Amino acid sequence: MWGITFPVRVLANLGVKVLIISGACGSLSKQLKQGQIIIITDHLDLLPANPLQGPHVKELGQRFVDMSEPYDNNLNNIAIKAAKSVNISVKTGVYAAVAGPNFETPAEVKMLKKLGADVVGMSIVPEVITAKQMGLKILGSAIVSNNAGQKTLHEQVLKNVGTSSASFVKLLQAVLKSL
């Protein structure tokens, strides 16, 4: 976890105040189609480790980090307005982080839905926890790359994300102009 989150710590120490993080995710809902951009409003951390475990270094922030608002509501609203301004459809949702690297079974999809997740992925959450510890504001987003629980090939995931990358870049540019 320290290696994964090290870049966030570097950015924070360089003076960055806002982290815009993105990733690919699997849809847990038939309403979220491949290519859909999701603005993350909350998350479920189902990973086996936490980036704050281990020796505490006071200079990095609090030991026990408040996660009552992991994703900044104001940044989420800016992203939603920016998306409308450039005619890009975005949805909001709860992201579940799992270890992977395998894709989810149908039973795992049922469980994640019952827990309240809309999408599932294998990243984002450790960086968000670290960013919160470092005092950053966070805008989280993801591109739906597949339907979780259905036959999934990694090559198709990459292709699906690539197809949506131009829209995502356009959204990111609109968000940055609004900040």
C-alpha positions in Angstrom: 0.0 0.0 0.0 2.8 2.4 0.7 4.1 2.0 -2.9 0.7 2.5 -4.4 0.0 5.7 -2.4 3.5 7.2 -2.5 2.7 9.4 -5.5 -0.3 10.9 -3.6 2.1 11.8 -0.7 4.6 13.3 -3.1 1.9 15.5 -4.7 0.6 16.6 -1.3 4.1 17.5 -0.2 4.6 19.5 -3.4 1.6 21.6 -2.5 -1.3 20.0 -4.5 -4.6 20.7 -2.7 -7.0 18.8 -5.0 -6.7 15.2 -6.2 -8.6 14.2 -9.3 -8.5 10.4 -9.4 -10.0 8.1 -12.0 -10.1 4.4 -12.9 -12.0 1.8 -14.7 -14.9 -0.1 -13.0 -17.4 -2.8 -13.6 -21.1 -2.0 -13.5 -23.3 -3.7 -10.9 -26.4 -2.2 -12.4 -28.1 -2.6 -15.8 -28.7 1.2 -15.8 -24.9 1.8 -16.0 -23.7 0.9 -19.5 -20.1 0.4 -20.7 -18.5 3.8 -21.4 -20.6 5.6 -18.8 -18.6 8.1 -16.7 -19.3 7.8 -13.0 -18.7 10.6 -10.4 -17.9 8.7 -7.2 -19.9 9.9 -4.2 -18.7 7.3 -1.6 -16.9 4.0 -1.5 -16.8 0.6 0.2 -13.2 -0.4 1.1 -13.2 -4.2 0.8 -9.4 -4.4 0.3 -7.4 -6.6 2.6 -5.0 -3.8 3.6 -5.2 -0.1 4.4 -2.5 2.4 3.5 -2.5 3.8 7.0 -1.5 0.5 8.6 2.0 0.2 10.0 4.1 2.8 11.8 2.5 6.2 12.2 4.4 9.1 10.8 2.9 12.3 12.4 4.2 14.5 9.5 1.9 12.6 7.1 -1.3 13.5 8.9 -3.7 12.1 11.5 -3.5 8.4 12.4 -7.3 8.1 12.4 -8.7 9.8 9.3 -12.3 11.1 9.1 -13.9 9.5 6.1 -17.4 10.9 6.5 -16.9 12.8 3.1 -14.2 11.0 1.2 -15.2 12.7 -2.1 -15.7 16.5 -2.0 -19.3 17.4 -2.6 -18.4 20.7 -4.0 -16.0 19.1 -6.5 -18.7 16.6 -7.4 -21.2 19.4 -8.2 -18.5 21.2 -10.3 -17.9 18.0 -12.3 -21.7 17.4 -12.8 -22.1 21.0 -14.0 -19.0 20.8 -16.2 -20.4 17.6 -17.8 -23.6 19.3 -18.6 -21.8 22.2 -20.1 -20.0 19.9 -22.6 -22.9 17.6 -23.2 -21.5 14.6 -21.5 -23.6 12.2 -19.5 -22.4 11.4 -16.0 -24.0 9.4 -13.2 -23.1 9.3 -9.6 -22.5 6.2 -7.6 -20.8 4.3 -4.8 -17.6 2.5 -5.8 -16.6 -0.8 -4.2 -12.9 -1.6 -4.0 -11.9 -5.2 -4.2 -8.5 -6.8 -4.4 -8.6 -8.6 -7.7 -7.0 -9.1 -10.1 -9.8 -11.4 -11.1 -13.2 -10.1 -12.1 -16.2 -10.7 -9.9 -18.4 -13.8 -9.7 -22.2 -13.5 -10.0 -22.5 -14.1 -6.2 -20.0 -11.3 -5.5 -22.0 -9.0 -7.7 -25.1 -9.8 -5.6 -23.3 -9.2 -2.4 -21.8 -5.9 -3.6 -25.2 -4.7 -4.7 -26.7 -5.6 -1.3 -23.9 -3.6 0.4 -24.9 -0.5 -1.7 -22.3 -0.4 -4.4 -23.1 0.7 -7.9 -19.7 -0.1 -9.5 -16.7 -2.2 -8.6 -13.0 -1.8 -9.2 -9.5 -2.7 -8.0 -8.1 0.8 -7.3 -8.8 4.4 -6.2 -9.7 3.8 -2.5 -6.1 3.5 -1.1 -5.2 6.7 -2.8 -8.3 8.4 -1.6 -7.6 7.4 2.0 -4.1 8.7 1.8 -5.2 11.9 0.2 -7.7 12.5 3.0 -4.9 11.9 5.5 -2.8 14.5 3.7 -5.7 17.0 3.7 -6.5 17.0 0.0 -9.9 17.5 -1.5 -10.9 14.7 -3.8 -12.9 14.3 -7.0 -13.3 10.6 -7.9 -14.5 9.3 -11.2 -14.5 6.1 -13.2 -15.4 4.8 -16.6 -17.6 1.7 -16.7 -15.6 -0.8 -18.6 -17.7 -4.0 -18.2 -20.7 -5.6 -16.6 -19.5 -7.2 -13.4 -20.4 -10.8 -13.0 -20.6 -11.5 -16.7 -17.9 -13.1 -18.9 -15.1 -10.4 -19.1 -11.9 -10.3 -21.1 -9.2 -7.8 -20.0 -8.6 -6.9 -23.7 -12.3 -5.9 -24.0 -12.1 -3.8 -20.8 -9.1 -1.9 -22.2 -11.0 -1.4 -25.5 -14.1 -0.1 -23.7 -12.2 2.4 -21.6 -10.2 3.5 -24.7 -13.5 4.2 -26.5 -14.6 6.5 -23.8 -11.3 8.2 -23.1 -12.0 11.2 -25.4 -15.2 12.0 -23.5 -13.4 11.6 -20.3 -10.6 14.0 -21.4 -13.2 16.5 -22.5 -14.9 16.3 -19.1 -11.6 16.7 -17.3 -10.8 19.8 -19.3 -14.2 21.3 -18.4 -13.7 20.5 -14.8 -10.3 22.1 -14.7 -11.6 25.2 -16.3 -14.3 25.4 -13.6 -11.9 25.2 -10.7 
